[in-house]
Amino acid sequence: TADTYIEKQCADFRYDVRRFECRLIVATSDRTQRRMVVGYGAEWMSAQRLLSDMSAQHQQVRQRKQPKKSTGRLSGALDPVALQRLSQMRYGLSGK
């Protein structure tokens, strides 16, 4: 069963030297499983928390993939003094 698999993985993790470098987190809402997981030195989170974390990550990935809206103009990237000087240069006005 899934519970047996989780228990075996946690038991193996207990003696694994990598446990000092990485974390083993089990998502379960079962109280008995939770106690067993903690007893083996792993961490647990509720199934609801896992769903919430995954939804938040999904939202962040979607926002990063959306193309950034660009006006194609430098006016938003330059300070007002630089814009004024460029405008003067464009129209051949002296800035003196």
N, C-alpha and C positions, 0 to 999 in steps of 0.2 A: 504494500500500500504506500501511499505518499507519506504517511506518518513514519513508516519504517525507513523509508529512504532518507527523510529529513533527520531522523535520529542517527542513522549510520553516518551521514555526512558530518553531523555535529560531533559525534564521537571521534571520528577520524581527525577532525579539525582540532580537537582538544590536544592532541599530541603532535600537531604539525608545527614546525618551527616558523612557518610563514605567518602564523597568527599574530606575531608581533609587528608584522609589516602590513597586513591587510585585515579586513573585517569580514566576518560571515554574518549576514543579516537574514533572518527567516521572517517572512511575512505570514502571519497566522493570527486568527482571532480565537483559536482554541486554547483555553487556559492550561490544559495539561501539556500541550505542545510548548507553550510559552515557558512554563517552568522547566521542562526538559532542556530546551534550547539554552536558557540562561545557566542552567546547571552545568552544561558542557562548555560554557565560556563564550558562546556566540551571542549575538544580539537579536532582538525581535522587533517587529513593528506590526501594527494591526493591518489587516487587509484594506481597511478604509484609508489608512495613511498611505499605503503603497499606491492605491488608486489616485489619491490626491497628488502625491509627488510625481507620478507618471503624467498626470494631466498638466501639471505646471511645467514639466520639462517639454512636453509636446507643444505647449503654447509658446515657450521660449524658442524652440526650433522653428516654428512657423513664423514667428516675428523676425528671426534672423534671415530666413529665406526670402522674405518679401523684399522686392526691389525698393531701394531708397528713392523717394521722390526727389527729383532734381529739377530745378528750373532751367538749368543750362546756363545760368548767369553767375558771374563772380560776385555780384553785388552782396550776396549773403555771406560770402567768405572774407570780404575785405572790410577794413575799418573805414569810417566815413572820410577821413583825411586822404587815404589812398584813393578812394573813389573820386574825390574832388580833383585830385591831381591828375588822375587818368582822364577825367572829363575835360580838364583844361588842355591836356596834351592832344586829345582827340579833336578839339575845336580850334587848336592853334592859339590858344590864349596863353599869355605869360602868367606865371604864378608869382610874379614879383610885386 
